Amino acid sequence: MRKIERRKSKSLQIAERRFETLFNAIPEPVLVINEDRKIVFANMSYLKMLRMNSAPEIRKNFDKKHSKQQQKNIPRLDDLLGKRIYDYVPRDQHNIIAQAIDRIFETIRPGYYEIRQTGPNGPDSACYSTRLGPILDDEGRVIGIIMISTDITEQ
């Protein structure tokens, strides 16, 4: 019995590593939130985008909570888990995102939004298009949303 449990545990660990490797290989920023609008997963591209393109208010909030060394580095996934998505989006964009998220929970259909935010060249210098897809439980209820962003600044 213990051998079977160990084998299952090892198989699960391998599957989790494969998933994480594949998820982090996606070049676009990807974020997964739950029904409370809290972050449950983000890929490395999202973490890089967050640090590079954060509005000063967001960067200041991040920097206040972390050591000087952490401030220089890309945020870690652990820094984001359980935080609300709105903690990492400029305030003036909250309503756009909230409406798109609410629509997914109401309609169970994919959604889309575009926002401007601080980029490498200053305020409102980056534009992102984000596609949202519902994550359903076995009964067809939305229990989360996957969000995939694309930098469309140059388009």
SEMILUM-795343 format. One record per residue: residue in three letters; x negated, y, z negated of N, C-alpha, C in turn. Coordinates in steps of 0.2 Angstrom, whole numbers, padded with zeros to 4 digits, always signed. Layout:
% residues N
ALAXYZXYZXYZ;...
END
This chain:
% residues 155
MET-0004-0006+0000+0000+0000+0000-0004+0006+0000;ARG-0010+0006-0004-0014+0012-0004-0018+0013+0002;LYS-0020+0008+0006-0023+0008+0012-0018+0012+0017;ILE-0012+0010+0017-0007+0013+0022-0007+0020+0020;GLU-0006+0022+0014-0005+0029+0012-0012+0033+0014;ARG-0018+0030+0013-0024+0034+0015-0024+0035+0022;ARG-0022+0030+0026-0022+0030+0033-0017+0036+0036;LYS-0011+0036+0033-0006+0041+0034-0009+0048+0033;SER-0012+0048+0027-0015+0055+0025-0021+0057+0029;LYS-0025+0052+0031-0030+0054+0036-0028+0056+0043;SER-0022+0052+0045-0019+0054+0052-0016+0061+0051;LEU-0013+0062+0046-0010+0069+0045-0015+0075+0045;GLN-0021+0073+0042-0026+0078+0042-0029+0079+0049;ILE-0030+0074+0053-0032+0075+0059-0027+0078+0064;ALA-0021+0077+0063-0016+0080+0067-0016+0088+0065;GLU-0016+0089+0059-0016+0096+0057-0022+0100+0060;ARG-0028+0097+0060-0034+0100+0062-0033+0101+0070;ARG-0030+0096+0073-0029+0097+0081-0024+0103+0082;PHE-0019+0103+0078-0014+0108+0079-0018+0115+0078;GLU-0021+0116+0073-0025+0122+0071-0030+0124+0076;THR-0033+0119+0079-0038+0120+0084-0034+0123+0091;LEU-0029+0120+0093-0025+0122+0098-0022+0129+0097;PHE-0019+0130+0092-0016+0136+0090-0021+0142+0090;ASN-0027+0141+0088-0032+0146+0088-0035+0147+0094;ALA-0034+0142+0099-0037+0143+0106-0033+0147+0110;ILE-0027+0148+0108-0022+0153+0112-0025+0160+0112;PRO-0027+0163+0118-0030+0169+0118-0025+0175+0116;GLU-0019+0174+0116-0014+0180+0114-0013+0179+0107;PRO-0012+0185+0103-0010+0185+0096-0003+0181+0095;VAL-0003+0176+0091+0003+0172+0089+0004+0173+0082;LEU+0010+0174+0080+0012+0174+0073+0019+0170+0072;VAL+0019+0167+0066+0025+0163+0064+0028+0166+0058;ILE+0034+0168+0058+0038+0171+0052+0043+0166+0050;ASN+0045+0166+0044+0051+0163+0041+0057+0167+0041;GLU+0063+0164+0039+0069+0168+0038+0069+0174+0034;ASP+0064+0174+0029+0063+0180+0025+0058+0185+0028;ARG+0057+0184+0034+0052+0189+0038+0045+0189+0035;LYS+0043+0183+0032+0037+0182+0029+0032+0178+0034;ILE+0026+0180+0034+0021+0177+0038+0020+0170+0035;VAL+0020+0165+0040+0019+0158+0038+0013+0155+0042;PHE+0011+0158+0047+0005+0156+0051+0003+0162+0056;ALA-0003+0162+0057-0005+0167+0063-0012+0164+0066;ASN-0013+0165+0072-0019+0162+0075-0024+0168+0074;MET-0030+0166+0076-0036+0170+0076-0036+0176+0080;SER-0032+0176+0086-0031+0181+0090-0027+0187+0087;TYR-0022+0184+0083-0018+0189+0079-0022+0193+0074;LEU-0026+0189+0070-0030+0192+0065-0035+0197+0068;LYS-0038+0195+0073-0043+0200+0077-0039+0206+0079;MET-0033+0206+0082-0029+0211+0084-0027+0216+0078;LEU-0025+0212+0073-0023+0216+0067-0028+0221+0064;ARG-0034+0218+0064-0040+0222+0061-0042+0228+0066;MET-0042+0226+0073-0044+0231+0078-0039+0236+0079;ASN-0033+0235+0079-0028+0239+0081-0023+0242+0075;SER-0025+0241+0069-0021+0243+0063-0021+0251+0063;ALA-0015+0253+0062-0014+0260+0060-0018+0262+0054;PRO-0020+0268+0053-0023+0270+0047-0020+0268+0041;GLU-0013+0268+0040-0009+0267+0034-0010+0259+0033;ILE-0010+0255+0038-0010+0248+0037-0017+0246+0035;ARG-0022+0249+0039-0029+0247+0037-0031+0250+0030;LYS-0028+0255+0028-0029+0258+0021-0026+0253+0016;ASN-0020+0250+0017-0017+0246+0013-0021+0239+0013;PHE-0024+0237+0018-0028+0231+0018-0034+0232+0014;ASP-0038+0238+0016-0044+0239+0013-0043+0240+0005;LYS-0038+0243+0003-0037+0244-0004-0037+0237-0008;LYS-0034+0232-0005-0033+0226-0008-0039+0221-0007;HIS-0045+0223-0004-0050+0218-0002-0057+0222-0003;SER-0062+0217-0004-0069+0220-0006-0072+0223+0000;LYS-0077+0227+0000-0081+0230+0005-0082+0225+0011;GLN-0085+0219+0009-0087+0214+0013-0081+0211+0017;GLN-0075+0210+0014-0069+0208+0017-0066+0213+0022;GLN-0067+0220+0020-0065+0225+0024-0069+0225+0031;LYS-0075+0223+0031-0079+0223+0037-0077+0217+0042;ASN-0074+0212+0039-0073+0206+0043-0065+0206+0045;ILE-0064+0201+0049-0057+0200+0051-0053+0198+0045;PRO-0047+0200+0044-0043+0197+0039-0043+0189+0040;ARG-0042+0186+0034-0041+0179+0034-0034+0177+0034;LEU-0032+0171+0036-0025+0169+0036-0022+0170+0029;ASP-0026+0168+0024-0024+0168+0017-0022+0175+0015;ASP-0025+0180+0018-0023+0187+0017-0016+0189+0019;LEU-0013+0185+0024-0007+0187+0027-0001+0183+0025;LEU-0003+0176+0023+0002+0172+0021+0007+0174+0016;GLY+0013+0174+0017+0018+0176+0012+0020+0183+0012;LYS+0016+0187+0016+0017+0194+0016+0023+0195+0022;ARG+0026+0201+0021+0031+0202+0026+0028+0205+0032;ILE+0031+0204+0038+0028+0206+0044+0028+0214+0044;TYR+0032+0217+0041+0032+0224+0041+0026+0227+0038;ASP+0023+0223+0033+0017+0226+0030+0011+0227+0035;TYR+0012+0225+0041+0006+0225+0046+0009+0228+0052;VAL+0014+0232+0052+0016+0236+0058+0018+0243+0056;PRO+0016+0248+0060+0017+0255+0058+0024+0256+0057;ARG+0026+0260+0052+0033+0261+0049+0037+0263+0055;ASP+0035+0268+0059+0039+0270+0065+0041+0265+0070;GLN+0039+0259+0069+0040+0253+0073+0044+0248+0070;HIS+0046+0249+0063+0049+0244+0060+0056+0242+0063;ASN+0060+0247+0064+0067+0246+0067+0067+0242+0073;ILE+0062+0244+0078+0062+0240+0084+0061+0233+0083;ILE+0056+0231+0078+0055+0224+0077+0061+0221+0073;ALA+0063+0224+0068+0069+0222+0064+0075+0220+0069;GLN+0076+0224+0073+0082+0223+0078+0081+0217+0082;ALA+0075+0216+0085+0073+0210+0089+0074+0204+0085;ILE+0071+0204+0079+0071+0198+0074+0078+0196+0072;ASP+0082+0201+0070+0089+0200+0068+0093+0197+0074;ARG+0092+0199+0080+0095+0197+0086+0094+0189+0087;ILE+0088+0187+0085+0086+0180+0086+0090+0176+0081;PHE+0090+0178+0075+0094+0175+0070+0101+0174+0071;GLU+0104+0180+0074+0111+0180+0076+0113+0176+0082;THR+0109+0176+0087+0110+0173+0093+0107+0166+0095;ILE+0102+0165+0091+0098+0159+0092+0095+0159+0100;ARG+0093+0165+0102+0091+0165+0109+0084+0169+0109;PRO+0079+0167+0113+0073+0171+0113+0074+0178+0114;GLY+0069+0182+0112+0070+0189+0112+0063+0193+0114;TYR+0063+0199+0114+0057+0203+0117+0057+0210+0114;TYR+0052+0213+0113+0051+0220+0112+0044+0222+0114;GLU+0044+0229+0114+0037+0232+0116+0036+0238+0110;ILE+0030+0238+0108+0029+0244+0103+0022+0247+0105;ARG+0021+0253+0103+0015+0257+0104+0012+0257+0097;GLN+0006+0256+0096+0002+0256+0090-0005+0259+0090;THR-0008+0260+0085-0015+0262+0085-0019+0257+0088;GLY-0023+0259+0092-0028+0255+0096-0035+0258+0095;PRO-0040+0255+0099-0047+0257+0098-0048+0264+0100;ASN-0043+0267+0104-0044+0274+0106-0039+0279+0102;GLY-0037+0277+0096-0033+0281+0092-0026+0279+0092;PRO-0022+0284+0088-0015+0283+0088-0011+0282+0094;ASP-0006+0277+0094-0002+0276+0100-0006+0274+0107;SER-0012+0272+0106-0016+0271+0112-0016+0263+0114;ALA-0012+0259+0110-0011+0252+0112-0004+0251+0113;CYS-0002+0247+0118+0005+0245+0119+0005+0237+0119;TYR+0009+0234+0115+0010+0227+0115+0017+0225+0117;SER+0018+0220+0121+0024+0216+0123+0024+0210+0119;THR+0029+0209+0115+0030+0203+0111+0036+0199+0113;ARG+0035+0193+0114+0040+0188+0115+0042+0184+0109;LEU+0048+0183+0107+0050+0180+0101+0054+0173+0103;GLY+0053+0168+0100+0057+0162+0101+0059+0159+0094;PRO+0065+0157+0094+0068+0154+0088+0065+0147+0086;ILE+0063+0146+0080+0061+0139+0077+0067+0136+0074;LEU+0070+0131+0076+0076+0128+0073+0075+0122+0069;ASP+0079+0121+0064+0079+0115+0060+0083+0109+0063;ASP+0084+0104+0060+0087+0098+0063+0095+0099+0065;GLU+0097+0104+0061+0105+0106+0062+0106+0112+0067;GLY+0100+0114+0070+0101+0120+0075+0101+0127+0072;ARG+0099+0127+0066+0099+0134+0063+0092+0137+0063;VAL+0092+0143+0064+0085+0147+0065+0082+0147+0058;ILE+0076+0144+0057+0072+0144+0051+0066+0148+0051;GLY+0064+0151+0057+0058+0155+0058+0058+0157+0066;ILE+0053+0161+0067+0052+0164+0073+0045+0164+0075;ILE+0043+0162+0081+0036+0162+0084+0036+0168+0088;MET+0031+0172+0087+0030+0179+0091+0023+0178+0094;ILE+0024+0180+0101+0018+0180+0105+0017+0186+0108;SER+0011+0190+0107+0010+0197+0109+0005+0197+0115;THR+0006+0202+0119+0002+0203+0125+0000+0210+0125;ASP-0006+0212+0126-0008+0219+0126-0007+0221+0133;ILE-0002+0226+0134+0000+0228+0141-0003+0236+0141;THR-0007+0238+0138-0010+0245+0138-0012+0247+0145;GLU-0016+0242+0148-0018+0244+0155-0013+0243+0160;GLN-0008+0240+0159-0003+0239+0164+0001+0245+0166;
END
